[in-house]
Amino acid sequence: MLPRRPAPARSWHLAAAAVQLLLGSVNLAFWPFFSEAGMSAVGYVTAALHALFALLQLHADYDEIDTKSQMQARQVSRRRVEGAVV
């Protein structure tokens, strides 16, 4: 059984996206080393994966913002309904 944990804070998604962008940019900065070693395909794959992971982290951050705003809207509508019923 997995322990129940709260969802990660928004800042963690942004930090992870920043790290992935940093790693991807380092791959591009050291591209001549990939070329000299004859490993250009590895460079393409790792750079693309870092970009993909950064986009996934940003997407997770956006979903968290969207989910929180939907929850707040539901709470407001419940309060209005409860106020109208009373």
Rosetta constraint file for C-alpha pairs under 8 A:
AtomPair CA 8 CA 12 HARMONIC 6.48 0.50
AtomPair CA 8 CA 13 HARMONIC 7.70 0.50
AtomPair CA 9 CA 13 HARMONIC 7.28 0.50
AtomPair CA 10 CA 14 HARMONIC 6.61 0.50
AtomPair CA 10 CA 61 HARMONIC 5.92 0.50
AtomPair CA 10 CA 64 HARMONIC 7.19 0.50
AtomPair CA 11 CA 15 HARMONIC 6.03 0.50
AtomPair CA 12 CA 16 HARMONIC 6.03 0.50
AtomPair CA 13 CA 17 HARMONIC 6.17 0.50
AtomPair CA 13 CA 57 HARMONIC 5.32 0.50
AtomPair CA 13 CA 58 HARMONIC 6.63 0.50
AtomPair CA 13 CA 60 HARMONIC 6.91 0.50
AtomPair CA 13 CA 61 HARMONIC 5.69 0.50
AtomPair CA 14 CA 18 HARMONIC 6.16 0.50
AtomPair CA 14 CA 57 HARMONIC 6.94 0.50
AtomPair CA 14 CA 58 HARMONIC 6.67 0.50
AtomPair CA 14 CA 61 HARMONIC 7.04 0.50
AtomPair CA 15 CA 19 HARMONIC 6.23 0.50
AtomPair CA 16 CA 20 HARMONIC 6.23 0.50
AtomPair CA 16 CA 54 HARMONIC 7.16 0.50
AtomPair CA 16 CA 57 HARMONIC 6.64 0.50
AtomPair CA 17 CA 21 HARMONIC 6.20 0.50
AtomPair CA 17 CA 53 HARMONIC 7.16 0.50
AtomPair CA 17 CA 54 HARMONIC 4.28 0.50
AtomPair CA 17 CA 55 HARMONIC 7.17 0.50
AtomPair CA 17 CA 57 HARMONIC 5.42 0.50
AtomPair CA 17 CA 58 HARMONIC 6.38 0.50
AtomPair CA 18 CA 22 HARMONIC 6.10 0.50
AtomPair CA 18 CA 54 HARMONIC 7.18 0.50
AtomPair CA 19 CA 23 HARMONIC 6.17 0.50
AtomPair CA 20 CA 24 HARMONIC 6.09 0.50
AtomPair CA 20 CA 50 HARMONIC 5.20 0.50
AtomPair CA 20 CA 51 HARMONIC 6.84 0.50
AtomPair CA 20 CA 53 HARMONIC 6.57 0.50
AtomPair CA 20 CA 54 HARMONIC 5.33 0.50
AtomPair CA 21 CA 25 HARMONIC 6.07 0.50
AtomPair CA 21 CA 50 HARMONIC 6.56 0.50
AtomPair CA 21 CA 51 HARMONIC 6.50 0.50
AtomPair CA 21 CA 54 HARMONIC 6.22 0.50
AtomPair CA 22 CA 26 HARMONIC 6.19 0.50
AtomPair CA 23 CA 27 HARMONIC 6.35 0.50
AtomPair CA 23 CA 47 HARMONIC 7.99 0.50
AtomPair CA 23 CA 50 HARMONIC 6.79 0.50
AtomPair CA 24 CA 28 HARMONIC 6.51 0.50
AtomPair CA 24 CA 46 HARMONIC 7.41 0.50
AtomPair CA 24 CA 47 HARMONIC 4.94 0.50
AtomPair CA 24 CA 48 HARMONIC 7.75 0.50
AtomPair CA 24 CA 50 HARMONIC 5.26 0.50
AtomPair CA 24 CA 51 HARMONIC 6.55 0.50
AtomPair CA 25 CA 29 HARMONIC 6.08 0.50
AtomPair CA 25 CA 47 HARMONIC 7.75 0.50
AtomPair CA 26 CA 30 HARMONIC 6.14 0.50
AtomPair CA 27 CA 31 HARMONIC 6.04 0.50
AtomPair CA 27 CA 43 HARMONIC 6.74 0.50
AtomPair CA 27 CA 46 HARMONIC 7.64 0.50
AtomPair CA 27 CA 47 HARMONIC 6.19 0.50
AtomPair CA 28 CA 47 HARMONIC 7.31 0.50
AtomPair CA 30 CA 34 HARMONIC 7.07 0.50
AtomPair CA 31 CA 35 HARMONIC 6.40 0.50
AtomPair CA 31 CA 40 HARMONIC 7.96 0.50
AtomPair CA 31 CA 43 HARMONIC 7.22 0.50
AtomPair CA 32 CA 36 HARMONIC 6.08 0.50
AtomPair CA 33 CA 37 HARMONIC 6.11 0.50
AtomPair CA 34 CA 38 HARMONIC 6.18 0.50
AtomPair CA 34 CA 39 HARMONIC 4.95 0.50
AtomPair CA 34 CA 40 HARMONIC 5.28 0.50
AtomPair CA 34 CA 42 HARMONIC 7.73 0.50
AtomPair CA 34 CA 43 HARMONIC 6.21 0.50
AtomPair CA 35 CA 39 HARMONIC 5.96 0.50
AtomPair CA 35 CA 40 HARMONIC 5.36 0.50
AtomPair CA 39 CA 43 HARMONIC 6.49 0.50
AtomPair CA 40 CA 44 HARMONIC 6.23 0.50
AtomPair CA 41 CA 45 HARMONIC 6.23 0.50
AtomPair CA 42 CA 46 HARMONIC 6.09 0.50
AtomPair CA 43 CA 47 HARMONIC 5.97 0.50
AtomPair CA 44 CA 48 HARMONIC 6.02 0.50
AtomPair CA 45 CA 49 HARMONIC 6.06 0.50
AtomPair CA 46 CA 50 HARMONIC 6.13 0.50
AtomPair CA 47 CA 51 HARMONIC 6.30 0.50
AtomPair CA 48 CA 52 HARMONIC 6.10 0.50
AtomPair CA 49 CA 53 HARMONIC 6.05 0.50
AtomPair CA 50 CA 54 HARMONIC 6.14 0.50
AtomPair CA 51 CA 55 HARMONIC 6.24 0.50
AtomPair CA 52 CA 56 HARMONIC 6.18 0.50
AtomPair CA 53 CA 57 HARMONIC 6.18 0.50
AtomPair CA 54 CA 58 HARMONIC 6.27 0.50
AtomPair CA 55 CA 59 HARMONIC 6.06 0.50
AtomPair CA 56 CA 60 HARMONIC 6.14 0.50
AtomPair CA 57 CA 61 HARMONIC 6.21 0.50
AtomPair CA 58 CA 62 HARMONIC 6.18 0.50
AtomPair CA 59 CA 63 HARMONIC 6.14 0.50
AtomPair CA 60 CA 64 HARMONIC 6.20 0.50
AtomPair CA 61 CA 65 HARMONIC 6.39 0.50
AtomPair CA 62 CA 66 HARMONIC 6.15 0.50
AtomPair CA 63 CA 67 HARMONIC 5.95 0.50
AtomPair CA 64 CA 68 HARMONIC 6.17 0.50
AtomPair CA 65 CA 69 HARMONIC 6.26 0.50
AtomPair CA 66 CA 70 HARMONIC 6.20 0.50
AtomPair CA 67 CA 71 HARMONIC 6.18 0.50
AtomPair CA 68 CA 72 HARMONIC 6.19 0.50
AtomPair CA 69 CA 73 HARMONIC 6.16 0.50
AtomPair CA 70 CA 74 HARMONIC 6.25 0.50
AtomPair CA 71 CA 75 HARMONIC 6.27 0.50
AtomPair CA 72 CA 76 HARMONIC 6.25 0.50
AtomPair CA 73 CA 77 HARMONIC 6.22 0.50
AtomPair CA 74 CA 78 HARMONIC 6.09 0.50
AtomPair CA 75 CA 79 HARMONIC 6.19 0.50
AtomPair CA 76 CA 80 HARMONIC 6.29 0.50
AtomPair CA 77 CA 81 HARMONIC 6.19 0.50
AtomPair CA 78 CA 82 HARMONIC 5.97 0.50
AtomPair CA 79 CA 83 HARMONIC 5.94 0.50
AtomPair CA 80 CA 84 HARMONIC 6.13 0.50
AtomPair CA 81 CA 85 HARMONIC 6.16 0.50
AtomPair CA 82 CA 86 HARMONIC 6.29 0.50
